[in-house]
Amino acid sequence: MKRKLAFLLVILVLLAGIVGIVKLLRGRSVKEGEIRIESTVPAGIFLNDKHLGRTPFTDKIDAGDYTIKLVPEGTTQQLAGWQGSITIGPNLLTYVNAALSESELSTAVDVLWLEKISAKNPELSVTTNPDGATVFVDDATRGVTPLSLADITTGDHTVTVTSPGFLTRTLKIKITPNYRVIATIKLALSPGGSAAPAASPTPTIPVPGKTATSSATTPDPTKPFVIVKDTPTGFLRVRMEPSTSATEAGRVKPGEKYHIEESQSGWYKIKYTGQNAGWISGQYAEKVE
């Protein structure tokens, strides 16, 4: 009888130990953050050499520091890939916006994320490649990169970065108390060797738990053109041929505008990035003549 009681006592102690270890491991589990990646052309995504998927991409990832690589896919034009470093914070958003081009020098990339800070006043940190770029916040000059601002006010701001010989980058950010917005920007070399506005989306970095948006800042294309409508997926597929069974060549976003190169049976042929052309369904496109 005593042996049975002793055996049961040992079993209970072991079970209690296992429960305690499980609770400890759960308490130490790595928190996740959200990563959102967009690019001007479809690109394969590799995080620490692990293939995640294809742009546009959104998912939950364990918080930490990573090496990210974007490899262009499904384009007739030979484009260069990009590799850089990103930080994913727990319960926070990290946003990557890449304008991939023929070479690394002409590729532009914005990486933005939020960092929790102890100070109530918000902060903004901007670094660029190359260094020494001039930073404007709401059209007011604030200094040159690398730049850290501790007197930034809460709310929406427009950040513009310029450097001689490089394309200008403009970002829309949302500043929140107790958080530092960190922006690392790779500038693209200007084809003409002088600074010019970049025809790229201007991302908005949201507060935790809200959604990022982007909006084009380029003027309307030559008429006739189409405006991409809202879709159930949040994007519209560009096809190699005017058919839903045709191979996907790329993706465009609601609100974007494209000159119509050709029309056929309810489909519109557009040039959606550089010289890349494809067909979109008229079901999700508003024609402007």
ChimeraX commands (.cxc) that place a marker at each C-alpha (Angstrom):
marker #1 position 0.00,0.00,0.00 radius 0.5
marker #1 position 2.81,2.38,0.93 radius 0.5
marker #1 position 4.57,1.55,-2.34 radius 0.5
marker #1 position 1.42,2.41,-4.30 radius 0.5
marker #1 position 1.03,5.72,-2.49 radius 0.5
marker #1 position 4.68,6.54,-3.08 radius 0.5
marker #1 position 4.32,5.68,-6.78 radius 0.5
marker #1 position 1.21,7.87,-7.10 radius 0.5
marker #1 position 3.03,10.70,-5.33 radius 0.5
marker #1 position 5.92,10.47,-7.79 radius 0.5
marker #1 position 3.48,10.52,-10.74 radius 0.5
marker #1 position 1.74,13.61,-9.33 radius 0.5
marker #1 position 5.08,15.39,-8.84 radius 0.5
marker #1 position 6.11,14.58,-12.42 radius 0.5
marker #1 position 2.79,15.82,-13.80 radius 0.5
marker #1 position 3.08,19.03,-11.77 radius 0.5
marker #1 position 6.60,19.48,-13.13 radius 0.5
marker #1 position 5.46,18.99,-16.71 radius 0.5
marker #1 position 2.61,21.49,-16.28 radius 0.5
marker #1 position 5.05,23.99,-14.79 radius 0.5
marker #1 position 7.50,23.58,-17.67 radius 0.5
marker #1 position 4.74,24.03,-20.26 radius 0.5
marker #1 position 3.56,27.24,-18.57 radius 0.5
marker #1 position 7.14,28.51,-18.41 radius 0.5
marker #1 position 7.72,27.82,-22.10 radius 0.5
marker #1 position 4.45,29.53,-23.00 radius 0.5
marker #1 position 5.43,32.55,-20.98 radius 0.5
marker #1 position 8.73,32.70,-22.84 radius 0.5
marker #1 position 7.22,32.12,-26.29 radius 0.5
marker #1 position 8.38,34.55,-28.96 radius 0.5
marker #1 position 5.83,37.21,-29.76 radius 0.5
marker #1 position 4.85,37.85,-33.34 radius 0.5
marker #1 position 4.73,40.97,-35.44 radius 0.5
marker #1 position 3.22,41.65,-38.86 radius 0.5
marker #1 position 5.25,41.99,-42.03 radius 0.5
marker #1 position 3.86,43.55,-45.18 radius 0.5
marker #1 position 5.87,43.52,-48.40 radius 0.5
marker #1 position 5.02,45.19,-51.70 radius 0.5
marker #1 position 7.00,45.60,-54.91 radius 0.5
marker #1 position 6.52,47.18,-58.32 radius 0.5
marker #1 position 6.84,43.73,-59.95 radius 0.5
marker #1 position 6.07,40.30,-58.51 radius 0.5
marker #1 position 9.03,39.07,-56.47 radius 0.5
marker #1 position 9.89,35.98,-54.47 radius 0.5
marker #1 position 10.47,36.68,-50.76 radius 0.5
marker #1 position 13.25,35.04,-48.75 radius 0.5
marker #1 position 13.63,35.65,-45.01 radius 0.5
marker #1 position 16.94,34.33,-43.64 radius 0.5
marker #1 position 17.11,32.29,-46.89 radius 0.5
marker #1 position 13.69,30.71,-46.21 radius 0.5
marker #1 position 11.18,31.20,-49.01 radius 0.5
marker #1 position 8.02,32.87,-47.67 radius 0.5
marker #1 position 6.00,33.50,-50.80 radius 0.5
marker #1 position 5.51,36.18,-53.42 radius 0.5
marker #1 position 4.71,39.89,-53.29 radius 0.5
marker #1 position 2.31,41.37,-52.35 radius 0.5
marker #1 position 2.66,39.56,-49.04 radius 0.5
marker #1 position 1.28,39.93,-45.50 radius 0.5
marker #1 position 1.79,37.54,-42.60 radius 0.5
marker #1 position 2.62,37.16,-38.91 radius 0.5
marker #1 position 6.32,36.54,-38.19 radius 0.5
marker #1 position 8.23,35.90,-34.96 radius 0.5
marker #1 position 9.68,39.17,-33.67 radius 0.5
marker #1 position 13.40,39.64,-34.32 radius 0.5
marker #1 position 16.03,40.78,-36.81 radius 0.5
marker #1 position 16.12,39.23,-40.27 radius 0.5
marker #1 position 17.87,39.35,-43.62 radius 0.5
marker #1 position 15.33,39.78,-46.40 radius 0.5
marker #1 position 15.84,39.13,-50.09 radius 0.5
marker #1 position 13.49,39.98,-52.98 radius 0.5
marker #1 position 13.96,38.17,-56.29 radius 0.5
marker #1 position 11.90,39.39,-59.30 radius 0.5
marker #1 position 9.69,36.72,-60.87 radius 0.5
marker #1 position 7.52,36.34,-63.96 radius 0.5
marker #1 position 8.76,39.42,-65.84 radius 0.5
marker #1 position 10.08,39.60,-69.39 radius 0.5
marker #1 position 12.45,42.39,-68.32 radius 0.5
marker #1 position 15.72,41.47,-66.62 radius 0.5
marker #1 position 15.54,43.07,-63.17 radius 0.5
marker #1 position 17.93,43.04,-60.25 radius 0.5
marker #1 position 17.03,41.61,-56.85 radius 0.5
marker #1 position 17.48,43.35,-53.52 radius 0.5
marker #1 position 18.74,42.24,-50.12 radius 0.5
marker #1 position 18.64,44.11,-46.81 radius 0.5
marker #1 position 17.98,43.92,-43.08 radius 0.5
marker #1 position 14.64,44.32,-41.32 radius 0.5
marker #1 position 13.40,44.32,-37.73 radius 0.5
marker #1 position 10.02,42.89,-36.74 radius 0.5
marker #1 position 8.70,44.10,-33.39 radius 0.5
marker #1 position 6.17,42.22,-31.23 radius 0.5
marker #1 position 2.58,43.18,-32.14 radius 0.5
marker #1 position 3.91,45.82,-34.56 radius 0.5
marker #1 position 3.99,46.28,-38.32 radius 0.5
marker #1 position 7.10,46.22,-40.51 radius 0.5
marker #1 position 6.50,47.52,-44.04 radius 0.5
marker #1 position 8.76,46.98,-47.08 radius 0.5
marker #1 position 8.08,48.85,-50.33 radius 0.5
marker #1 position 10.47,48.02,-53.20 radius 0.5
marker #1 position 10.71,49.67,-56.61 radius 0.5
marker #1 position 12.82,47.01,-58.36 radius 0.5
marker #1 position 14.75,48.05,-61.45 radius 0.5
marker #1 position 17.34,46.84,-63.96 radius 0.5
marker #1 position 20.22,47.28,-61.53 radius 0.5
marker #1 position 20.79,47.64,-57.81 radius 0.5
marker #1 position 21.80,51.27,-58.32 radius 0.5
marker #1 position 18.45,52.18,-59.87 radius 0.5
marker #1 position 16.40,50.20,-57.31 radius 0.5
marker #1 position 14.68,52.11,-54.49 radius 0.5
marker #1 position 13.44,50.48,-51.27 radius 0.5
marker #1 position 11.66,51.83,-48.18 radius 0.5
marker #1 position 11.71,49.81,-44.96 radius 0.5
marker #1 position 9.62,51.21,-42.10 radius 0.5
marker #1 position 8.75,49.86,-38.68 radius 0.5
marker #1 position 7.61,50.94,-35.22 radius 0.5
marker #1 position 9.61,50.64,-32.01 radius 0.5
marker #1 position 8.14,50.95,-28.51 radius 0.5
marker #1 position 9.93,53.59,-26.41 radius 0.5
marker #1 position 9.65,54.60,-22.75 radius 0.5
marker #1 position 9.27,58.31,-23.50 radius 0.5
marker #1 position 5.73,59.57,-24.07 radius 0.5
marker #1 position 6.83,61.95,-26.82 radius 0.5
marker #1 position 7.05,60.20,-30.21 radius 0.5
marker #1 position 10.22,60.08,-32.29 radius 0.5
marker #1 position 11.23,59.73,-35.92 radius 0.5
marker #1 position 14.46,58.15,-37.16 radius 0.5
marker #1 position 15.51,58.35,-40.82 radius 0.5
marker #1 position 18.55,56.70,-42.38 radius 0.5
marker #1 position 19.38,56.52,-46.08 radius 0.5
marker #1 position 21.68,54.82,-48.52 radius 0.5
marker #1 position 23.66,56.88,-49.36 radius 0.5
marker #1 position 24.03,59.00,-46.20 radius 0.5
marker #1 position 23.78,62.76,-46.24 radius 0.5
marker #1 position 20.33,63.06,-47.85 radius 0.5
marker #1 position 18.24,66.08,-46.92 radius 0.5
marker #1 position 15.06,65.33,-44.98 radius 0.5
marker #1 position 11.91,67.45,-45.24 radius 0.5
marker #1 position 9.00,66.93,-42.85 radius 0.5
marker #1 position 5.82,68.59,-44.10 radius 0.5
marker #1 position 7.96,70.64,-46.55 radius 0.5
marker #1 position 10.19,71.99,-43.73 radius 0.5
marker #1 position 13.90,71.11,-43.80 radius 0.5
marker #1 position 14.84,69.12,-40.69 radius 0.5
marker #1 position 18.42,68.03,-41.38 radius 0.5
marker #1 position 20.48,65.39,-43.16 radius 0.5
marker #1 position 20.62,61.64,-42.68 radius 0.5
marker #1 position 21.21,59.82,-40.44 radius 0.5
marker #1 position 18.61,61.91,-38.61 radius 0.5
marker #1 position 16.72,61.46,-35.34 radius 0.5
marker #1 position 13.89,63.79,-34.35 radius 0.5
marker #1 position 12.53,63.84,-30.80 radius 0.5
marker #1 position 10.32,66.90,-31.37 radius 0.5
marker #1 position 8.02,65.37,-33.99 radius 0.5
marker #1 position 4.35,65.93,-33.26 radius 0.5
marker #1 position 1.69,63.23,-33.08 radius 0.5
marker #1 position -0.38,62.74,-36.22 radius 0.5
marker #1 position 0.09,62.38,-39.98 radius 0.5
marker #1 position 3.22,63.73,-41.65 radius 0.5
marker #1 position 4.82,63.74,-45.10 radius 0.5
marker #1 position 8.52,62.91,-45.14 radius 0.5
marker #1 position 10.53,63.71,-48.27 radius 0.5
marker #1 position 14.14,62.66,-48.80 radius 0.5
marker #1 position 16.33,64.21,-51.50 radius 0.5
marker #1 position 19.94,63.83,-52.57 radius 0.5
marker #1 position 21.75,65.21,-55.67 radius 0.5
marker #1 position 21.86,62.60,-58.41 radius 0.5
marker #1 position 19.16,60.42,-56.84 radius 0.5
marker #1 position 15.40,60.13,-57.23 radius 0.5
marker #1 position 13.39,61.82,-54.48 radius 0.5
marker #1 position 11.39,59.58,-52.13 radius 0.5
marker #1 position 8.21,60.71,-50.34 radius 0.5
marker #1 position 6.61,58.79,-47.46 radius 0.5
marker #1 position 3.42,59.40,-45.52 radius 0.5
marker #1 position 3.76,58.35,-41.89 radius 0.5
marker #1 position 1.59,58.35,-38.81 radius 0.5
marker #1 position 3.35,59.39,-35.58 radius 0.5
marker #1 position 2.02,57.86,-32.34 radius 0.5
marker #1 position 2.90,58.60,-28.68 radius 0.5
marker #1 position 5.27,56.08,-27.03 radius 0.5
marker #1 position 6.54,54.90,-30.41 radius 0.5
marker #1 position 9.51,55.66,-32.64 radius 0.5
marker #1 position 8.96,55.40,-36.39 radius 0.5
marker #1 position 12.12,54.11,-38.05 radius 0.5
marker #1 position 12.55,54.62,-41.79 radius 0.5
marker #1 position 15.49,53.20,-43.74 radius 0.5
marker #1 position 15.45,54.31,-47.35 radius 0.5
marker #1 position 17.59,53.14,-50.25 radius 0.5
marker #1 position 17.61,55.87,-52.87 radius 0.5
marker #1 position 17.63,55.08,-56.58 radius 0.5
marker #1 position 20.21,56.67,-58.84 radius 0.5
marker #1 position 18.57,59.12,-61.21 radius 0.5
marker #1 position 18.89,58.05,-64.89 radius 0.5
marker #1 position 19.85,61.59,-65.85 radius 0.5
marker #1 position 22.27,62.04,-62.97 radius 0.5
marker #1 position 20.12,64.70,-61.26 radius 0.5
marker #1 position 17.41,64.53,-58.63 radius 0.5
marker #1 position 13.86,64.03,-59.85 radius 0.5
marker #1 position 10.58,63.02,-58.23 radius 0.5
marker #1 position 10.17,59.28,-57.84 radius 0.5
marker #1 position 7.06,57.81,-59.42 radius 0.5
marker #1 position 6.32,55.42,-56.58 radius 0.5
marker #1 position 3.66,54.77,-53.93 radius 0.5
marker #1 position 3.90,56.75,-50.71 radius 0.5
marker #1 position 3.27,54.31,-47.84 radius 0.5
marker #1 position 1.48,55.26,-44.67 radius 0.5
marker #1 position 2.81,53.61,-41.52 radius 0.5
marker #1 position -0.15,52.95,-39.20 radius 0.5
marker #1 position -0.40,52.76,-35.46 radius 0.5
marker #1 position -0.36,49.21,-34.05 radius 0.5
marker #1 position -3.34,47.13,-35.10 radius 0.5
marker #1 position -4.37,49.33,-38.03 radius 0.5
marker #1 position -3.90,48.85,-41.74 radius 0.5
marker #1 position -1.30,50.43,-43.97 radius 0.5
marker #1 position -2.40,52.13,-47.16 radius 0.5
marker #1 position -0.63,53.55,-50.17 radius 0.5
marker #1 position -1.57,56.10,-52.77 radius 0.5
marker #1 position -0.02,57.08,-56.10 radius 0.5
marker #1 position 1.24,60.64,-56.46 radius 0.5
marker #1 position 1.78,60.64,-60.25 radius 0.5
marker #1 position -0.52,62.64,-62.57 radius 0.5
marker #1 position -3.24,60.98,-64.63 radius 0.5
marker #1 position -1.94,59.01,-67.63 radius 0.5
marker #1 position -2.82,59.91,-71.22 radius 0.5
marker #1 position -6.47,59.23,-72.11 radius 0.5
marker #1 position -7.99,56.77,-72.56 radius 0.5
marker #1 position -6.96,55.22,-69.24 radius 0.5
marker #1 position -8.44,52.92,-66.64 radius 0.5
marker #1 position -8.84,53.25,-62.88 radius 0.5
marker #1 position -8.52,49.93,-61.09 radius 0.5
marker #1 position -11.62,49.25,-58.97 radius 0.5
marker #1 position -11.80,47.57,-55.57 radius 0.5
marker #1 position -11.53,43.79,-55.77 radius 0.5
marker #1 position -12.29,40.99,-53.28 radius 0.5
marker #1 position -8.57,40.14,-53.10 radius 0.5
marker #1 position -7.29,43.70,-52.69 radius 0.5
marker #1 position -5.46,43.52,-56.05 radius 0.5
marker #1 position -6.19,42.87,-59.73 radius 0.5
marker #1 position -4.28,40.25,-61.70 radius 0.5
marker #1 position -2.56,41.27,-64.94 radius 0.5
marker #1 position -2.73,38.43,-67.49 radius 0.5
marker #1 position -0.45,37.60,-70.42 radius 0.5
marker #1 position -3.55,37.26,-72.64 radius 0.5
marker #1 position -7.13,38.64,-72.41 radius 0.5
marker #1 position -8.51,35.58,-70.62 radius 0.5
marker #1 position -9.02,34.46,-67.02 radius 0.5
marker #1 position -7.20,31.23,-67.90 radius 0.5
marker #1 position -4.10,33.07,-69.12 radius 0.5
marker #1 position -0.87,33.15,-67.09 radius 0.5
marker #1 position -0.62,35.81,-64.40 radius 0.5
marker #1 position 2.06,38.38,-65.34 radius 0.5
marker #1 position 1.70,40.75,-62.41 radius 0.5
marker #1 position -0.70,42.56,-60.12 radius 0.5
marker #1 position -2.05,46.12,-59.86 radius 0.5
marker #1 position -3.85,47.80,-56.99 radius 0.5
marker #1 position -7.25,49.50,-56.61 radius 0.5
marker #1 position -7.07,53.21,-57.34 radius 0.5
marker #1 position -4.09,52.95,-59.69 radius 0.5
marker #1 position -4.43,54.43,-63.20 radius 0.5
marker #1 position -3.02,53.08,-66.46 radius 0.5
marker #1 position -3.13,54.19,-70.10 radius 0.5
marker #1 position -5.08,51.78,-72.30 radius 0.5
marker #1 position -2.82,50.36,-75.02 radius 0.5
marker #1 position -5.50,48.13,-76.55 radius 0.5
marker #1 position -9.04,46.85,-75.86 radius 0.5
marker #1 position -10.42,43.39,-76.61 radius 0.5
marker #1 position -13.63,41.64,-75.50 radius 0.5
marker #1 position -13.99,43.45,-72.18 radius 0.5
marker #1 position -10.24,43.41,-71.44 radius 0.5
marker #1 position -7.74,46.28,-71.42 radius 0.5
marker #1 position -4.06,46.03,-72.27 radius 0.5
marker #1 position -1.89,48.23,-70.03 radius 0.5
marker #1 position 1.77,48.87,-69.26 radius 0.5
marker #1 position 1.79,48.36,-65.53 radius 0.5
marker #1 position 5.48,48.80,-64.66 radius 0.5
marker #1 position 8.17,50.11,-66.96 radius 0.5
marker #1 position 7.71,48.37,-70.30 radius 0.5
marker #1 position 5.89,45.33,-68.87 radius 0.5
marker #1 position 2.49,44.98,-70.54 radius 0.5
marker #1 position -0.50,42.76,-69.85 radius 0.5
marker #1 position -4.28,42.49,-69.81 radius 0.5
marker #1 position -6.75,43.34,-67.02 radius 0.5
marker #1 position -10.44,42.51,-66.85 radius 0.5
marker #1 position -12.83,45.39,-67.53 radius 0.5
marker #1 position -15.03,44.01,-64.73 radius 0.5
marker #1 position -12.70,45.64,-62.22 radius 0.5
marker #1 position -11.59,48.67,-64.26 radius 0.5
marker #1 position -13.30,52.00,-64.90 radius 0.5
marker #1 position -12.52,53.45,-68.34 radius 0.5
marker #1 position -11.88,57.21,-68.60 radius 0.5
marker #1 position -11.95,58.77,-72.08 radius 0.5
marker link #1:1,2 radius 0.2
marker link #1:2,3 radius 0.2
marker link #1:3,4 radius 0.2
marker link #1:4,5 radius 0.2
marker link #1:5,6 radius 0.2
marker link #1:6,7 radius 0.2
marker link #1:7,8 radius 0.2
marker link #1:8,9 radius 0.2
marker link #1:9,10 radius 0.2
marker link #1:10,11 radius 0.2
marker link #1:11,12 radius 0.2
marker link #1:12,13 radius 0.2
marker link #1:13,14 radius 0.2
marker link #1:14,15 radius 0.2
marker link #1:15,16 radius 0.2
marker link #1:16,17 radius 0.2
marker link #1:17,18 radius 0.2
marker link #1:18,19 radius 0.2
marker link #1:19,20 radius 0.2
marker link #1:20,21 radius 0.2
marker link #1:21,22 radius 0.2
marker link #1:22,23 radius 0.2
marker link #1:23,24 radius 0.2
marker link #1:24,25 radius 0.2
marker link #1:25,26 radius 0.2
marker link #1:26,27 radius 0.2
marker link #1:27,28 radius 0.2
marker link #1:28,29 radius 0.2
marker link #1:29,30 radius 0.2
marker link #1:30,31 radius 0.2
marker link #1:31,32 radius 0.2
marker link #1:32,33 radius 0.2
marker link #1:33,34 radius 0.2
marker link #1:34,35 radius 0.2
marker link #1:35,36 radius 0.2
marker link #1:36,37 radius 0.2
marker link #1:37,38 radius 0.2
marker link #1:38,39 radius 0.2
marker link #1:39,40 radius 0.2
marker link #1:40,41 radius 0.2
marker link #1:41,42 radius 0.2
marker link #1:42,43 radius 0.2
marker link #1:43,44 radius 0.2
marker link #1:44,45 radius 0.2
marker link #1:45,46 radius 0.2
marker link #1:46,47 radius 0.2
marker link #1:47,48 radius 0.2
marker link #1:48,49 radius 0.2
marker link #1:49,50 radius 0.2
marker link #1:50,51 radius 0.2
marker link #1:51,52 radius 0.2
marker link #1:52,53 radius 0.2
marker link #1:53,54 radius 0.2
marker link #1:54,55 radius 0.2
marker link #1:55,56 radius 0.2
marker link #1:56,57 radius 0.2
marker link #1:57,58 radius 0.2
marker link #1:58,59 radius 0.2
marker link #1:59,60 radius 0.2
marker link #1:60,61 radius 0.2
marker link #1:61,62 radius 0.2
marker link #1:62,63 radius 0.2
marker link #1:63,64 radius 0.2
marker link #1:64,65 radius 0.2
marker link #1:65,66 radius 0.2
marker link #1:66,67 radius 0.2
marker link #1:67,68 radius 0.2
marker link #1:68,69 radius 0.2
marker link #1:69,70 radius 0.2
marker link #1:70,71 radius 0.2
marker link #1:71,72 radius 0.2
marker link #1:72,73 radius 0.2
marker link #1:73,74 radius 0.2
marker link #1:74,75 radius 0.2
marker link #1:75,76 radius 0.2
marker link #1:76,77 radius 0.2
marker link #1:77,78 radius 0.2
marker link #1:78,79 radius 0.2
marker link #1:79,80 radius 0.2
marker link #1:80,81 radius 0.2
marker link #1:81,82 radius 0.2
marker link #1:82,83 radius 0.2
marker link #1:83,84 radius 0.2
marker link #1:84,85 radius 0.2
marker link #1:85,86 radius 0.2
marker link #1:86,87 radius 0.2
marker link #1:87,88 radius 0.2
marker link #1:88,89 radius 0.2
marker link #1:89,90 radius 0.2
marker link #1:90,91 radius 0.2
marker link #1:91,92 radius 0.2
marker link #1:92,93 radius 0.2
marker link #1:93,94 radius 0.2
marker link #1:94,95 radius 0.2
marker link #1:95,96 radius 0.2
marker link #1:96,97 radius 0.2
marker link #1:97,98 radius 0.2
marker link #1:98,99 radius 0.2
marker link #1:99,100 radius 0.2
marker link #1:100,101 radius 0.2
marker link #1:101,102 radius 0.2
marker link #1:102,103 radius 0.2
marker link #1:103,104 radius 0.2
marker link #1:104,105 radius 0.2
marker link #1:105,106 radius 0.2
marker link #1:106,107 radius 0.2
marker link #1:107,108 radius 0.2
marker link #1:108,109 radius 0.2
marker link #1:109,110 radius 0.2
marker link #1:110,111 radius 0.2
marker link #1:111,112 radius 0.2
marker link #1:112,113 radius 0.2
marker link #1:113,114 radius 0.2
marker link #1:114,115 radius 0.2
marker link #1:115,116 radius 0.2
marker link #1:116,117 radius 0.2
marker link #1:117,118 radius 0.2
marker link #1:118,119 radius 0.2
marker link #1:119,120 radius 0.2
marker link #1:120,121 radius 0.2
marker link #1:121,122 radius 0.2
marker link #1:122,123 radius 0.2
marker link #1:123,124 radius 0.2
marker link #1:124,125 radius 0.2
marker link #1:125,126 radius 0.2
marker link #1:126,127 radius 0.2
marker link #1:127,128 radius 0.2
marker link #1:128,129 radius 0.2
marker link #1:129,130 radius 0.2
marker link #1:130,131 radius 0.2
marker link #1:131,132 radius 0.2
marker link #1:132,133 radius 0.2
marker link #1:133,134 radius 0.2
marker link #1:134,135 radius 0.2
marker link #1:135,136 radius 0.2
marker link #1:136,137 radius 0.2
marker link #1:137,138 radius 0.2
marker link #1:138,139 radius 0.2
marker link #1:139,140 radius 0.2
marker link #1:140,141 radius 0.2
marker link #1:141,142 radius 0.2
marker link #1:142,143 radius 0.2
marker link #1:143,144 radius 0.2
marker link #1:144,145 radius 0.2
marker link #1:145,146 radius 0.2
marker link #1:146,147 radius 0.2
marker link #1:147,148 radius 0.2
marker link #1:148,149 radius 0.2
marker link #1:149,150 radius 0.2
marker link #1:150,151 radius 0.2
marker link #1:151,152 radius 0.2
marker link #1:152,153 radius 0.2
marker link #1:153,154 radius 0.2
marker link #1:154,155 radius 0.2
marker link #1:155,156 radius 0.2
marker link #1:156,157 radius 0.2
marker link #1:157,158 radius 0.2
marker link #1:158,159 radius 0.2
marker link #1:159,160 radius 0.2
marker link #1:160,161 radius 0.2
marker link #1:161,162 radius 0.2
marker link #1:162,163 radius 0.2
marker link #1:163,164 radius 0.2
marker link #1:164,165 radius 0.2
marker link #1:165,166 radius 0.2
marker link #1:166,167 radius 0.2
marker link #1:167,168 radius 0.2
marker link #1:168,169 radius 0.2
marker link #1:169,170 radius 0.2
marker link #1:170,171 radius 0.2
marker link #1:171,172 radius 0.2
marker link #1:172,173 radius 0.2
marker link #1:173,174 radius 0.2
marker link #1:174,175 radius 0.2
marker link #1:175,176 radius 0.2
marker link #1:176,177 radius 0.2
marker link #1:177,178 radius 0.2
marker link #1:178,179 radius 0.2
marker link #1:179,180 radius 0.2
marker link #1:180,181 radius 0.2
marker link #1:181,182 radius 0.2
marker link #1:182,183 radius 0.2
marker link #1:183,184 radius 0.2
marker link #1:184,185 radius 0.2
marker link #1:185,186 radius 0.2
marker link #1:186,187 radius 0.2
marker link #1:187,188 radius 0.2
marker link #1:188,189 radius 0.2
marker link #1:189,190 radius 0.2
marker link #1:190,191 radius 0.2
marker link #1:191,192 radius 0.2
marker link #1:192,193 radius 0.2
marker link #1:193,194 radius 0.2
marker link #1:194,195 radius 0.2
marker link #1:195,196 radius 0.2
marker link #1:196,197 radius 0.2
marker link #1:197,198 radius 0.2
marker link #1:198,199 radius 0.2
marker link #1:199,200 radius 0.2
marker link #1:200,201 radius 0.2
marker link #1:201,202 radius 0.2
marker link #1:202,203 radius 0.2
marker link #1:203,204 radius 0.2
marker link #1:204,205 radius 0.2
marker link #1:205,206 radius 0.2
marker link #1:206,207 radius 0.2
marker link #1:207,208 radius 0.2
marker link #1:208,209 radius 0.2
marker link #1:209,210 radius 0.2
marker link #1:210,211 radius 0.2
marker link #1:211,212 radius 0.2
marker link #1:212,213 radius 0.2
marker link #1:213,214 radius 0.2
marker link #1:214,215 radius 0.2
marker link #1:215,216 radius 0.2
marker link #1:216,217 radius 0.2
marker link #1:217,218 radius 0.2
marker link #1:218,219 radius 0.2
marker link #1:219,220 radius 0.2
marker link #1:220,221 radius 0.2
marker link #1:221,222 radius 0.2
marker link #1:222,223 radius 0.2
marker link #1:223,224 radius 0.2
marker link #1:224,225 radius 0.2
marker link #1:225,226 radius 0.2
marker link #1:226,227 radius 0.2
marker link #1:227,228 radius 0.2
marker link #1:228,229 radius 0.2
marker link #1:229,230 radius 0.2
marker link #1:230,231 radius 0.2
marker link #1:231,232 radius 0.2
marker link #1:232,233 radius 0.2
marker link #1:233,234 radius 0.2
marker link #1:234,235 radius 0.2
marker link #1:235,236 radius 0.2
marker link #1:236,237 radius 0.2
marker link #1:237,238 radius 0.2
marker link #1:238,239 radius 0.2
marker link #1:239,240 radius 0.2
marker link #1:240,241 radius 0.2
marker link #1:241,242 radius 0.2
marker link #1:242,243 radius 0.2
marker link #1:243,244 radius 0.2
marker link #1:244,245 radius 0.2
marker link #1:245,246 radius 0.2
marker link #1:246,247 radius 0.2
marker link #1:247,248 radius 0.2
marker link #1:248,249 radius 0.2
marker link #1:249,250 radius 0.2
marker link #1:250,251 radius 0.2
marker link #1:251,252 radius 0.2
marker link #1:252,253 radius 0.2
marker link #1:253,254 radius 0.2
marker link #1:254,255 radius 0.2
marker link #1:255,256 radius 0.2
marker link #1:256,257 radius 0.2
marker link #1:257,258 radius 0.2
marker link #1:258,259 radius 0.2
marker link #1:259,260 radius 0.2
marker link #1:260,261 radius 0.2
marker link #1:261,262 radius 0.2
marker link #1:262,263 radius 0.2
marker link #1:263,264 radius 0.2
marker link #1:264,265 radius 0.2
marker link #1:265,266 radius 0.2
marker link #1:266,267 radius 0.2
marker link #1:267,268 radius 0.2
marker link #1:268,269 radius 0.2
marker link #1:269,270 radius 0.2
marker link #1:270,271 radius 0.2
marker link #1:271,272 radius 0.2
marker link #1:272,273 radius 0.2
marker link #1:273,274 radius 0.2
marker link #1:274,275 radius 0.2
marker link #1:275,276 radius 0.2
marker link #1:276,277 radius 0.2
marker link #1:277,278 radius 0.2
marker link #1:278,279 radius 0.2
marker link #1:279,280 radius 0.2
marker link #1:280,281 radius 0.2
marker link #1:281,282 radius 0.2
marker link #1:282,283 radius 0.2
marker link #1:283,284 radius 0.2
marker link #1:284,285 radius 0.2
marker link #1:285,286 radius 0.2
marker link #1:286,287 radius 0.2
marker link #1:287,288 radius 0.2
marker link #1:288,289 radius 0.2
view
